[in-house]
Amino acid sequence: MPNHLVDDEAQEFLGKFGVEIGIARQRPQPCDLRFLAPGIGRGQAVLGLVLADRLRHLEPFGQQEHQRGIDIVDALAESLQRRVGHGVLFRFVPPLSRDGTGGATPPFPCVREREPPHRWDMTATLHRLDKRTDPSLDPLMALVADDMNRVNAVILDRMQSKIPLIPELAGHLIAGGGKRMRPMLTLACAKLIGYGGTRHHLLSAAVEFIHTATLLHDDVVDGSDLRRGKRTANIIWGNPASVLVGDFLFSKSFELMVEAESLKALRVLSGASAVIAEGEVNQLTAIRRIDTPEDRYLDIIGAKTAALFAAACRIAAIVADRSDADEAALDAYGRNLGIAFQLVDDAIDYVSDADTMGKDAGDDFREGKMTLPVILAYARGDEESRAFWRDAVSGKRASDADLAHAITLIRSTRAVDDTLARARHYGQRAIDAIGRFPNGPAKDAMIEAVEFAIRRAY
């Protein structure tokens, strides 16, 4: 830990939550940050305890004050895991005074809790963010396999039509290799909160229809040639057919929402559909605008991508009649995961290839999309590189050589690295959001889904 990250900065942050850093009766030292463990909750009987090894990890943790349960996140790898383990009992003890008198040895090195009214017993679980093995969606897929079979049956049934082109075109995309992450998240969230009904099957199918419809429309707007490594529907059947079949799937999604008999779920999913459309229009009007600010970019991806992730997760709590707090937690999980997912997508457009991405490399560059890597590279560039970006975004520089030069500029300004760092930040927020729910296979699978979404770029 760099020495300039000294106790004053950490103490100021943690003081908001009634936590001091120190070893036994000593005053805080810079080295104490290695065992930084903010106890969050302002003296509530149930707290969220998080261990981080970097100050930049702390900002999202401050949002967990209301959450129940304790999680230790990114706990300094194996050495600390040996000390903390899994399911270890923690006990708050009477506080130490500033002059070192009174109280007792803290239950964890370097942490002193300020004036808890009494003792509380709590268990903590370690969540490692830097796993030695590559994360995957396999645990999520295994968790929801039976439910997903039922959802697939609904999808296949409802995409049928007496007009042969409709199931043919819809099936081309629906069966085109997508992981169906959004409906799987609906099912996983239902598992997380212990929902035992079946209405989420209909809503999961509705989520997938909304997603598929937006993809059909997006490919028309973007003029894309590839989707998941296959020719896009608009290239095979033409733009009019793609738009109209997208409209058909949107209509079917609303039928499914009505059948689920939840006005609130209908309101959430229909609202998300409108937000997605607004996000796409916002992105369309920002194309080839070099002056697009980062805030607007985040608004765009929050609408066109994160809104459906958030709704897909939230509706599980709605049909299960869970509390507003549970709804908000699942919404936050999905929303932050969606933002992280899109940040990674935008980064890999400049560091990957068509075989890996399933779309043409450099599509965003040629279309003049102001994604975060471009926004950062332009802001950090000299006048010569800025002139290149102005020409490229306006459409004057779109050759393969221009793309190669753009990639060089993006790498030299660490724009992709910082985009992926933002993705990790939002991924951590997603993980933090479900800290209130019980530990178990569902929670573990949802955490690994976040890690998978971020690791796609590596």
DOZA-241768 format. One record per residue (C-alpha): x negated, y, z. Coordinates in pm, 1 decimal, padded with zeros to 6 digits. Layout:
// DOZA-241768
[pt [X; Y; Z]],
...
// end
This chain:
// DOZA-241768
[pt [00000.0; 00000.0; 00000.0]],
[pt [-00157.5; 00332.9; -00101.3]],
[pt [-00259.9; 00549.7; 00191.6]],
[pt [-00066.6; 00848.2; 00062.9]],
[pt [00254.6; 00659.5; 00142.6]],
[pt [00217.8; 00748.4; 00507.6]],
[pt [00445.3; 00722.1; 00805.9]],
[pt [00611.3; 01061.3; 00768.3]],
[pt [00776.7; 00969.7; 00437.6]],
[pt [00888.3; 00629.9; 00557.0]],
[pt [00990.6; 00756.8; 00899.4]],
[pt [01204.4; 01032.3; 00750.3]],
[pt [01390.3; 00782.7; 00535.1]],
[pt [01436.2; 00519.9; 00803.1]],
[pt [01526.3; 00775.6; 01067.5]],
[pt [01858.5; 00818.2; 00891.4]],
[pt [01941.8; 00461.9; 00992.5]],
[pt [01803.2; 00472.0; 01345.3]],
[pt [01482.4; 00282.9; 01273.6]],
[pt [01121.4; 00363.2; 01362.5]],
[pt [00809.2; 00198.0; 01222.6]],
[pt [00530.3; 00093.8; 01455.6]],
[pt [00343.3; -00198.5; 01602.1]],
[pt [00447.9; -00266.9; 01959.8]],
[pt [00381.4; 00054.3; 02152.7]],
[pt [00160.6; 00222.9; 01891.4]],
[pt [00259.9; 00520.2; 01680.5]],
[pt [00330.6; 00450.8; 01311.2]],
[pt [00034.2; 00394.3; 01081.0]],
[pt [00014.7; 00369.3; 00700.4]],
[pt [-00053.2; -00004.8; 00720.6]],
[pt [00277.4; -00053.5; 00898.8]],
[pt [00451.9; -00015.8; 00565.0]],
[pt [00348.4; -00370.8; 00478.7]],
[pt [00612.6; -00488.0; 00722.6]],
[pt [00870.5; -00223.2; 00646.9]],
[pt [01210.7; -00355.5; 00759.8]],
[pt [01485.5; -00095.2; 00776.0]],
[pt [01772.4; -00196.6; 00998.8]],
[pt [02075.8; -00045.0; 00838.6]],
[pt [02403.6; 00024.8; 01007.5]],
[pt [02367.2; 00309.4; 01261.2]],
[pt [02413.1; 00083.1; 01561.1]],
[pt [02699.8; -00123.7; 01424.0]],
[pt [02730.6; -00474.2; 01558.6]],
[pt [02676.0; -00623.4; 01214.5]],
[pt [02388.1; -00485.5; 01012.4]],
[pt [02217.5; -00529.7; 00677.2]],
[pt [01845.5; -00593.4; 00727.0]],
[pt [01618.1; -00558.9; 00426.3]],
[pt [01244.5; -00605.8; 00398.6]],
[pt [01069.0; -00434.2; 00108.1]],
[pt [00706.1; -00392.6; 00014.1]],
[pt [00743.2; -00068.1; -00180.1]],
[pt [00908.8; 00258.9; -00088.4]],
[pt [01074.0; 00275.0; -00428.3]],
[pt [01275.6; -00030.8; -00326.1]],
[pt [01438.5; 00155.1; -00040.1]],
[pt [01675.7; 00391.3; -00221.4]],
[pt [01938.2; 00132.1; -00316.6]],
[pt [01919.4; -00029.5; 00026.4]],
[pt [02058.6; 00284.3; 00185.8]],
[pt [02389.9; 00209.9; 00017.6]],
[pt [02439.6; -00106.8; 00223.5]],
[pt [02537.7; 00048.3; 00552.4]],
[pt [02887.5; -00096.9; 00534.4]],
[pt [02784.7; -00447.7; 00436.2]],
[pt [02802.6; -00746.9; 00666.8]],
[pt [02535.8; -01008.9; 00697.2]],
[pt [02161.3; -00977.8; 00679.8]],
[pt [01936.6; -01040.4; 00382.9]],
[pt [01558.9; -01011.2; 00363.8]],
[pt [01467.9; -00920.0; 00009.5]],
[pt [01128.1; -00936.7; -00162.0]],
[pt [00967.7; -01047.9; 00160.1]],
[pt [00598.1; -01023.1; 00074.2]],
[pt [00573.4; -01364.2; -00090.6]],
[pt [00456.7; -01682.8; 00073.8]],
[pt [00275.2; -01545.6; 00377.3]],
[pt [00586.9; -01375.5; 00507.2]],
[pt [00812.1; -01661.3; 00405.5]],
[pt [00609.8; -01881.9; 00638.1]],
[pt [00672.9; -01629.6; 00915.7]],
[pt [01038.6; -01563.3; 00836.4]],
[pt [01162.5; -01880.2; 00673.8]],
[pt [01527.0; -01935.6; 00590.4]],
[pt [01806.9; -01890.6; 00840.0]],
[pt [01580.5; -01755.5; 01113.7]],
[pt [01752.0; -01611.3; 01420.6]],
[pt [01680.6; -01243.6; 01489.9]],
[pt [01765.8; -01075.1; 01817.6]],
[pt [01772.4; -00702.3; 01884.9]],
[pt [01607.5; -00608.2; 02215.1]],
[pt [01617.9; -00295.5; 02432.9]],
[pt [01437.8; -00005.3; 02265.6]],
[pt [01087.5; 00116.7; 02334.3]],
[pt [01050.2; 00471.9; 02454.7]],
[pt [00817.8; 00710.7; 02278.6]],
[pt [00562.2; 00692.1; 02560.1]],
[pt [00553.7; 00314.5; 02530.1]],
[pt [00732.9; 00235.4; 02856.0]],
[pt [01034.5; 00016.5; 02898.3]],
[pt [01188.5; -00229.0; 02658.1]],
[pt [01021.5; -00542.8; 02534.6]],
[pt [00821.6; -00667.1; 02239.4]],
[pt [01024.6; -00617.0; 01919.0]],
[pt [01164.1; -00929.4; 01754.6]],
[pt [00977.9; -00850.8; 01431.6]],
[pt [00633.2; -00689.6; 01386.3]],
[pt [00618.4; -00315.7; 01321.8]],
[pt [00988.1; -00243.8; 01377.5]],
[pt [01155.3; -00069.7; 01669.8]],
[pt [01531.5; -00032.4; 01683.2]],
[pt [01665.4; 00285.3; 01843.9]],
[pt [01906.7; 00239.6; 02130.6]],
[pt [02128.3; -00055.8; 02032.3]],
[pt [02415.8; -00074.3; 02279.2]],
[pt [02366.1; -00446.2; 02341.0]],
[pt [02201.2; -00757.2; 02195.3]],
[pt [02323.4; -00914.7; 01874.4]],
[pt [02235.7; -01252.8; 01724.6]],
[pt [02195.0; -01253.0; 01348.1]],
[pt [02062.4; -01486.6; 01082.3]],
[pt [01855.1; -01374.4; 00786.4]],
[pt [01797.1; -01527.2; 00445.8]],
[pt [01497.5; -01460.7; 00226.2]],
[pt [01566.7; -01371.4; -00137.7]],
[pt [01246.6; -01376.7; -00342.7]],
[pt [01250.2; -01133.9; -00636.0]],
[pt [00918.9; -01245.3; -00784.8]],
[pt [00989.1; -01613.9; -00835.8]],
[pt [00705.5; -01825.4; -00970.8]],
[pt [00941.3; -01998.6; -01214.2]],
[pt [01141.3; -01823.8; -01482.2]],
[pt [01500.5; -01757.2; -01376.0]],
[pt [01781.5; -01886.1; -01594.0]],
[pt [02157.7; -01893.3; -01621.7]],
[pt [02161.8; -02268.4; -01557.8]],
[pt [02272.4; -02238.2; -01193.0]],
[pt [02552.2; -02000.0; -01292.6]],
[pt [02662.9; -02227.6; -01575.9]],
[pt [02658.5; -02534.0; -01350.8]],
[pt [02851.4; -02348.2; -01080.6]],
[pt [03142.0; -02259.8; -01310.5]],
[pt [03126.3; -02550.0; -01558.4]],
[pt [03466.0; -02698.8; -01475.1]],
[pt [03637.8; -02359.6; -01469.8]],
[pt [03464.0; -02259.4; -01791.6]],
[pt [03604.1; -02564.9; -01967.3]],
[pt [03952.5; -02441.9; -01878.6]],
[pt [03867.4; -02091.7; -01997.8]],
[pt [03733.1; -02228.6; -02326.3]],
[pt [04057.3; -02417.5; -02374.6]],
[pt [04251.4; -02092.7; -02329.8]],
[pt [04019.9; -01912.6; -02573.5]],
[pt [04054.8; -02179.9; -02841.4]],
[pt [04431.7; -02190.3; -02801.3]],
[pt [04487.7; -01813.4; -02809.8]],
[pt [04261.3; -01737.9; -03104.3]],
[pt [04478.4; -01953.9; -03329.3]],
[pt [04700.2; -01795.5; -03594.0]],
[pt [04900.5; -01899.8; -03896.3]],
[pt [04670.0; -01665.3; -04089.1]],
[pt [04363.0; -01889.1; -04142.7]],
[pt [04115.6; -01600.9; -04169.0]],
[pt [04179.0; -01496.2; -03807.4]],
[pt [04059.2; -01814.3; -03629.0]],
[pt [03788.4; -01860.8; -03890.5]],
[pt [03638.1; -01518.0; -03838.9]],
[pt [03693.4; -01509.5; -03460.6]],
[pt [03549.1; -01857.2; -03424.5]],
[pt [03236.8; -01753.7; -03614.1]],
[pt [03149.5; -01509.8; -03335.7]],
[pt [03299.6; -01686.3; -03033.9]],
[pt [03119.3; -02011.2; -03119.5]],
[pt [02806.6; -01828.4; -03231.8]],
[pt [02578.9; -01911.8; -02941.2]],
[pt [02675.7; -01646.5; -02686.7]],
[pt [02635.8; -01743.1; -02322.1]],
[pt [02975.4; -01594.2; -02224.2]],
[pt [02811.8; -01424.9; -01930.8]],
[pt [03102.6; -01191.1; -01856.5]],
[pt [03373.0; -01457.6; -01811.2]],
[pt [03123.0; -01668.7; -01618.2]],
[pt [03075.9; -01376.2; -01380.4]],
[pt [03451.2; -01359.8; -01322.0]],
[pt [03449.8; -01728.8; -01234.7]],
[pt [03137.2; -01699.7; -01018.7]],
[pt [03282.5; -01408.4; -00824.9]],
[pt [03595.3; -01615.7; -00762.5]],
[pt [03371.0; -01892.4; -00624.3]],
[pt [03183.7; -01641.9; -00410.7]],
[pt [03500.0; -01526.6; -00235.3]],
[pt [03660.5; -01870.9; -00217.3]],
[pt [03952.8; -01813.2; -00454.7]],
[pt [04140.1; -02136.9; -00519.1]],
[pt [04399.3; -02033.6; -00777.4]],
[pt [04400.5; -02042.2; -01157.6]],
[pt [04489.2; -01689.1; -01266.5]],
[pt [04122.1; -01606.0; -01311.1]],
[pt [04108.3; -01851.4; -01603.3]],
[pt [04345.6; -01633.9; -01803.4]],
[pt [04163.0; -01317.9; -01703.9]],
[pt [03823.6; -01466.7; -01790.0]],
[pt [03952.1; -01546.5; -02139.1]],
[pt [04083.9; -01190.4; -02164.4]],
[pt [03739.0; -01057.9; -02071.5]],
[pt [03577.9; -01266.8; -02344.7]],
[pt [03832.0; -01149.5; -02603.3]],
[pt [03764.7; -00785.8; -02510.9]],
[pt [03391.2; -00843.7; -02542.3]],
[pt [03423.8; -01025.9; -02875.6]],
[pt [03649.9; -00755.6; -03016.9]],
[pt [03400.2; -00484.5; -02924.5]],
[pt [03118.7; -00682.0; -03089.3]],
[pt [03316.8; -00711.4; -03412.4]],
[pt [03382.4; -00338.6; -03411.7]],
[pt [03022.7; -00254.5; -03313.8]],
[pt [02877.7; -00451.9; -03603.0]],
[pt [03096.9; -00259.7; -03844.3]],
[pt [02999.6; 00076.1; -03695.3]],
[pt [02628.3; -00012.6; -03683.6]],
[pt [02620.2; -00193.2; -04017.3]],
[pt [02442.0; -00484.7; -03848.4]],
[pt [02328.6; -00787.6; -04045.8]],
[pt [02252.1; -01026.6; -03759.3]],
[pt [02428.7; -01117.3; -03437.0]],
[pt [02284.6; -01394.0; -03215.9]],
[pt [02060.8; -01497.2; -03502.7]],
[pt [02349.5; -01545.4; -03747.8]],
[pt [02494.8; -01326.5; -04018.9]],
[pt [02753.0; -01089.9; -03876.6]],
[pt [03121.4; -01133.3; -03957.4]],
[pt [03132.8; -00802.0; -04143.7]],
[pt [02858.9; -00921.4; -04379.1]],
[pt [03045.9; -01246.1; -04451.1]],
[pt [03409.2; -01128.8; -04458.9]],
[pt [03375.1; -00753.6; -04493.8]],
[pt [03439.9; -00457.9; -04266.8]],
[pt [03821.4; -00445.4; -04293.7]],
[pt [03864.8; -00808.4; -04188.1]],
[pt [03624.4; -00766.2; -03896.7]],
[pt [03806.6; -00459.0; -03765.5]],
[pt [04149.0; -00618.6; -03795.2]],
[pt [04049.4; -00945.9; -03629.4]],
[pt [03891.6; -00739.9; -03352.9]],
[pt [04228.0; -00569.0; -03308.5]],
[pt [04395.3; -00910.8; -03296.2]],
[pt [04163.6; -01022.9; -03014.9]],
[pt [04226.7; -00702.7; -02821.5]],
[pt [04600.0; -00769.9; -02847.0]],
[pt [04554.3; -01127.4; -02727.8]],
[pt [04353.9; -01006.2; -02430.6]],
[pt [04646.5; -00793.2; -02317.1]],
[pt [04883.6; -01087.6; -02353.8]],
[pt [04659.2; -01285.7; -02120.8]],
[pt [04644.1; -01001.2; -01868.9]],
[pt [05023.1; -00986.8; -01856.2]],
[pt [05047.2; -01364.0; -01809.2]],
[pt [04810.7; -01342.1; -01512.1]],
[pt [05087.5; -01144.9; -01335.5]],
[pt [04862.0; -00891.1; -01170.5]],
[pt [04943.1; -00530.3; -01245.8]],
[pt [04624.3; -00419.8; -01073.3]],
[pt [04406.8; -00652.9; -01282.4]],
[pt [04586.2; -00529.4; -01593.2]],
[pt [04512.0; -00172.9; -01488.8]],
[pt [04142.8; -00248.6; -01430.0]],
[pt [04085.2; -00436.6; -01756.9]],
[pt [04288.1; -00198.6; -01971.8]],
[pt [04102.8; 00092.0; -01812.2]],
[pt [03772.2; -00076.1; -01887.5]],
[pt [03877.9; -00122.1; -02251.9]],
[pt [03944.9; 00249.4; -02282.0]],
[pt [03612.7; 00334.0; -02115.8]],
[pt [03427.3; 00101.4; -02355.0]],
[pt [03583.6; 00277.6; -02653.2]],
[pt [03490.1; 00615.9; -02505.8]],
[pt [03135.2; 00497.2; -02456.6]],
[pt [03108.5; 00382.0; -02814.9]],
[pt [03237.2; 00716.5; -02941.8]],
[pt [02995.9; 00897.2; -02709.0]],
[pt [02709.7; 00689.3; -02848.0]],
[pt [02824.0; 00756.0; -03203.7]],
[pt [02814.8; 01132.0; -03148.6]],
[pt [02469.6; 01104.3; -02986.0]],
[pt [02314.6; 00915.2; -03277.3]],
[pt [02034.0; 01110.6; -03445.6]],
[pt [02042.1; 01371.3; -03168.9]],
[pt [01685.7; 01406.4; -03043.1]],
[pt [01804.8; 01634.4; -02764.0]],
[pt [02012.8; 01360.3; -02600.0]],
[pt [01932.7; 01375.8; -02225.3]],
[pt [01879.4; 01074.0; -02003.7]],
[pt [02198.4; 01146.5; -01809.5]],
[pt [02404.6; 01118.1; -02123.9]],
[pt [02230.7; 00795.9; -02219.0]],
[pt [02316.0; 00647.8; -01879.3]],
[pt [02676.4; 00761.9; -01922.0]],
[pt [02687.7; 00582.2; -02256.2]],
[pt [02554.7; 00248.4; -02135.3]],
[pt [02758.9; 00275.1; -01817.3]],
[pt [03068.4; 00294.0; -02033.2]],
[pt [02999.0; 00071.4; -02332.0]],
[pt [02830.2; -00211.8; -02140.7]],
[pt [02855.7; -00182.5; -01762.8]],
[pt [03229.2; -00108.5; -01748.8]],
[pt [03325.3; -00456.7; -01867.3]],
[pt [03069.3; -00626.0; -01639.4]],
[pt [03218.7; -00432.8; -01346.9]],
[pt [03577.6; -00513.7; -01438.5]],
[pt [03497.7; -00880.9; -01500.7]],
[pt [03363.0; -00910.8; -01146.6]],
[pt [03623.3; -00694.8; -00976.2]],
[pt [03928.5; -00880.1; -01105.2]],
[pt [03824.1; -01190.5; -00912.6]],
[pt [03873.5; -01000.5; -00587.2]],
[pt [04202.3; -00859.2; -00716.2]],
[pt [04367.3; -01192.3; -00794.6]],
[pt [04237.5; -01329.2; -00463.9]],
[pt [04400.0; -01037.1; -00276.2]],
[pt [04071.7; -00944.8; -00110.4]],
[pt [03999.4; -00611.9; 00056.7]],
[pt [03913.1; -00288.0; -00120.1]],
[pt [03560.6; -00322.1; 00017.1]],
[pt [03520.9; -00663.6; -00146.8]],
[pt [03653.2; -00523.6; -00472.9]],
[pt [03407.7; -00236.6; -00455.7]],
[pt [03117.4; -00471.2; -00378.9]],
[pt [03190.1; -00696.4; -00678.2]],
[pt [03245.9; -00391.6; -00897.9]],
[pt [02904.6; -00255.8; -00790.5]],
[pt [02740.0; -00591.0; -00858.9]],
[pt [02880.6; -00607.5; -01211.1]],
[pt [02822.6; -00241.0; -01290.8]],
[pt [02458.5; -00240.5; -01184.6]],
[pt [02395.9; -00572.5; -01357.2]],
[pt [02551.9; -00430.4; -01674.6]],
[pt [02327.8; -00123.6; -01668.4]],
[pt [02020.7; -00339.8; -01607.6]],
[pt [02128.7; -00571.9; -01889.9]],
[pt [02159.6; -00284.9; -02139.5]],
[pt [01831.9; -00123.1; -02031.0]],
[pt [01655.3; -00450.0; -02104.5]],
[pt [01834.7; -00480.4; -02439.7]],
[pt [01718.0; -00133.2; -02535.2]],
[pt [01362.9; -00208.2; -02426.0]],
[pt [01326.4; -00534.2; -02616.5]],
[pt [01429.4; -00362.3; -02939.7]],
[pt [01072.7; -00227.3; -02935.4]],
[pt [00882.9; -00525.4; -02794.1]],
[pt [01049.6; -00833.2; -02941.3]],
[pt [01140.5; -00986.7; -03277.0]],
[pt [01452.6; -01101.1; -03457.7]],
[pt [01409.0; -01466.5; -03357.6]],
[pt [01397.1; -01374.3; -02989.8]],
[pt [01664.1; -01104.1; -02993.2]],
[pt [01908.9; -01260.7; -03236.2]],
[pt [01926.7; -00932.3; -03425.8]],
[pt [01699.2; -00739.9; -03656.0]],
[pt [01397.8; -00593.4; -03479.1]],
[pt [01402.7; -00214.6; -03479.5]],
[pt [01777.4; -00181.7; -03541.5]],
[pt [01807.5; 00093.6; -03280.8]],
[pt [01513.2; 00278.3; -03432.7]],
[pt [01652.3; 00272.4; -03785.9]],
[pt [01998.6; 00372.7; -03667.3]],
[pt [01860.6; 00674.9; -03483.1]],
[pt [01988.3; 00564.4; -03143.1]],
[pt [01852.5; 00764.0; -02852.9]],
[pt [01782.6; 00484.8; -02607.8]],
[pt [01576.2; 00532.9; -02293.6]],
[pt [01242.9; 00417.4; -02443.5]],
[pt [01276.0; 00685.6; -02712.7]],
[pt [01394.2; 00951.2; -02467.7]],
[pt [01092.6; 00886.5; -02244.3]],
[pt [00841.7; 00861.7; -02529.2]],
[pt [00965.3; 01188.4; -02679.4]],
[pt [00955.1; 01370.0; -02346.3]],
[pt [00600.2; 01252.0; -02275.1]],
[pt [00455.4; 01299.4; -02622.4]],
[pt [00234.7; 01573.5; -02763.9]],
[pt [00358.1; 01800.4; -03040.3]],
[pt [00243.3; 01562.6; -03314.7]],
[pt [00426.8; 01264.9; -03171.5]],
[pt [00733.9; 01476.6; -03101.9]],
[pt [00739.0; 01583.3; -03465.9]],
[pt [00730.9; 01214.6; -03562.1]],
[pt [01022.3; 01137.6; -03330.2]],
[pt [01227.5; 01426.7; -03468.1]],
[pt [01178.6; 01294.1; -03820.7]],
[pt [01242.2; 00933.0; -03719.3]],
[pt [01560.9; 01004.4; -03527.4]],
[pt [01692.2; 01219.2; -03811.0]],
[pt [01639.4; 00928.7; -04052.1]],
[pt [01336.9; 01059.5; -04240.8]],
[pt [01096.7; 00798.9; -04103.7]],
[pt [01251.9; 00450.2; -04112.3]],
[pt [00998.3; 00220.9; -04281.7]],
[pt [00831.5; -00079.3; -04121.4]],
[pt [00515.1; 00128.0; -04086.3]],
[pt [00714.7; 00398.3; -03910.2]],
[pt [00860.9; 00139.6; -03673.1]],
[pt [00509.9; 00013.0; -03596.1]],
[pt [00398.4; 00369.0; -03520.1]],
[pt [00703.5; 00421.5; -03298.2]],
[pt [00614.5; 00107.5; -03103.1]],
[pt [00258.8; 00235.4; -03059.6]],
[pt [00385.8; 00567.5; -02923.0]],
[pt [00629.1; 00394.9; -02689.9]],
[pt [00356.7; 00169.3; -02552.4]],
[pt [00107.3; 00452.4; -02510.5]],
[pt [00357.3; 00648.3; -02301.3]],
[pt [00460.8; 00340.2; -02099.3]],
[pt [00820.1; 00409.6; -02198.9]],
[pt [00912.3; 00040.5; -02215.6]],
[pt [00743.3; -00032.0; -01883.3]],
[pt [00941.2; 00242.3; -01715.0]],
[pt [01264.8; 00136.8; -01883.8]],
[pt [01216.3; -00212.9; -01745.3]],
[pt [01132.6; -00065.6; -01404.4]],
[pt [01469.5; 00110.6; -01414.6]],
[pt [01631.3; -00220.6; -01506.2]],
[pt [01471.9; -00384.5; -01202.9]],
[pt [01598.7; -00098.9; -00987.6]],
[pt [01957.8; -00149.5; -01103.1]],
[pt [01914.0; -00525.0; -01074.1]],
[pt [01816.4; -00480.7; -00711.6]],
[pt [02126.8; -00269.3; -00658.3]],
[pt [02336.4; -00551.7; -00800.1]],
[pt [02178.3; -00801.7; -00560.8]],
[pt [02224.0; -00566.9; -00266.7]],
[pt [02591.8; -00518.7; -00351.0]],
[pt [02680.7; -00881.6; -00273.1]],
[pt [02491.3; -00887.5; 00055.7]],
[pt [02822.1; -00876.9; 00243.1]],
[pt [02928.4; -01219.0; 00113.8]],
[pt [02829.0; -01558.1; 00261.4]],
[pt [02512.4; -01727.6; 00144.9]],
[pt [02557.5; -02033.9; -00071.2]],
[pt [02536.0; -02168.5; -00426.3]],
[pt [02759.9; -01896.1; -00572.9]],
[pt [02556.2; -01613.3; -00425.9]],
[pt [02228.3; -01778.7; -00525.2]],
[pt [02349.4; -01828.3; -00883.1]],
[pt [02464.1; -01467.0; -00908.1]],
[pt [02127.6; -01342.4; -00779.7]],
[pt [01944.9; -01558.7; -01032.4]],
[pt [02172.7; -01426.8; -01308.3]],
[pt [02045.5; -01078.2; -01227.6]],
[pt [01686.2; -01198.0; -01237.3]],
[pt [01751.5; -01371.9; -01568.6]],
[pt [01900.2; -01058.2; -01721.1]],
[pt [01587.3; -00864.1; -01633.2]],
[pt [01333.8; -01130.2; -01724.2]],
[pt [01466.3; -01157.7; -02081.5]],
[pt [01214.8; -00889.9; -02181.6]],
[pt [00909.8; -01091.6; -02074.8]],
// end
